[in-house]
Every structure is written in C-alpha cells, then in structure tokens.
Amino acid sequence: MRIVSLVSAGLLVTGSAWAEVTRHALPNNNPFPIARAVEVTAETALIYHSGQIPGPKNPKAPKGSAEYYGDTEAQTLSVLKKLESSLKDLGVGFEDVIKMTVFLVGDPAKGGKMDFSGFMKAYTQYFGTESQPNKPARSAVQIAGLAGGPNMLVEIEMVIAKPEKDKQ
C-alpha cells in the first residue's frame, strides 16, 4: 500500500509539473480572433508586461507629429514588433499571451474616433493566424490620450503564461 501511495503522489507531482492553458472560444464558432476566456493552472508563471507605445514610423518628421508616428495600423505594428522582441527576451512568444489590453486614442483624422479597423489590420497579422492560432482574451478601449504625447494612438499591455519547458 505504501508503494502505491508513493507512486500516486509521484504521478500527481509529475502531472502538475507544467502549465496547462485552456482557451475558451467565442460562442457560435465566432471567428473573431480573441478568446472568450483563458484559463491557466495554478502552477503557471504569469508575466505582467507593461504597456508599450509605438516608435517613430518616420523619425525625420517633426517629433510628435502624425507623420512621425503614422496611423493606428502603423503604430500597432510598431508596438507589436517591440513586444515581440521583449517577449523573446523573456523566453516567451505571442503564443503564450493570455490577456491583452489595448488602449486606442481617438484619431483626429477619423473625427476623434478610435481606428479599430486599423488596429485589427495589424493585430490579425500576429494573432489567430495559421502559424500562431492562440488567441488571447482581449479588451480594446478608447481613451483621451497617452502619456507619450500628441498623435500617439496605441498602447498595448499583456499578461503572458510562461510554460515551464524544462519540466515538460
């Protein structure tokens, strides 16, 4: 009986030695590239990544101008490229992102409304693709402005579930 208990205890420890991430799809097979919810095991290491803002699209343009940063799509691509590099440094990738919060400033060129379509054009190059099908839970909100200054339209922060690859 003692051997059975030790084997059972070993299986419990082994079975929980790596993170399990469950992504719950949107209802009715909705293809929109986000998850309804994401669930992780208690053993999962979570990384809370600070918000990132875009770099200049055209560094020769006057700093802070619309030409300097570009439109929402260009800014989103810039932010995602910065995040991609940061995540790589942390030993994770976009496939490990479980929650994303997107802050969009109203675009003066769009009558002060956020350019959600421009954001989605960039976002869908990284999430819900054939090569990277993992979809995070996500919120996108319009805000009045970002601390980075005028004509900055996008900030993205993430929560990442870090797999314990050495224990798998």
C-alpha positions, 0 to 999 in steps of 0.5 A: 500500500505504501508503494502505491501511495508513493507512486500516486503522489509521484504521478500527481507531482509529475502531472502538475509539473507544467502549465496547462492553458485552456482557451475558451472560444467565442460562442457560435464558432465566432471567428473573431480572433480573441478568446472568450476566456483563458484559463491557466493552472495554478502552477503557471508563471504569469508575466505582467508586461507593461504597456508599450507605445509605438516608435517613430514610423518616420523619425525625420518628421517633426517629433510628435507629429502624425507623420512621425508616428503614422496611423493606428495600423502603423503604430500597432505594428510598431508596438507589436514588433517591440513586444515581440522582441521583449517577449523573446527576451523573456523566453516567451512568444505571442503564443503564450499571451493570455490577456491583452489590453489595448488602449486606442486614442481617438484619431483626429483624422477619423473625427476623434474616433478610435481606428479599430479597423486599423488596429485589427489590420495589424493585430490579425497579422500576429494573432489567430493566424495559421502559424500562431492560432492562440488567441488571447482574451482581449479588451480594446478601449478608447481613451483621451490620450497617452502619456507619450504625447500628441498623435500617439494612438496605441498602447498595448499591455499583456499578461503572458503564461510562461510554460515551464519547458524544462519540466515538460 
